[in-house]
Amino acid sequence: MIKLTKINGEEIIINAELIETVEARPDTTISLATGNKIIVQDTVSEVVEKVLQYRRSIDQKSTKKKNKTQEKKNNPQ
């Protein structure tokens, strides 16, 4: 999930996994897999950076979980 600011100033949290496209028209318009479109104050670059940060955090959590599982397999008690 990423936090953005709608064009009216209202904060919104959206599921980054549902983003299909992000366009500058000139306002930043996000198209979701659901068919919804959201216009936000954030720039295209800011949205992309937030999505990348979100994905990195998911990857880090997945790697930590995988490492813990591997440690348990290698060191049974």
Summary of the structure (lengths in Angstrom):
residues: 77
radius of gyration: 17.2
end to end distance: 37.2
largest distance: 59.9
contacts: 186
relative contact order: 0.17
helix: 44%
strand: 31%
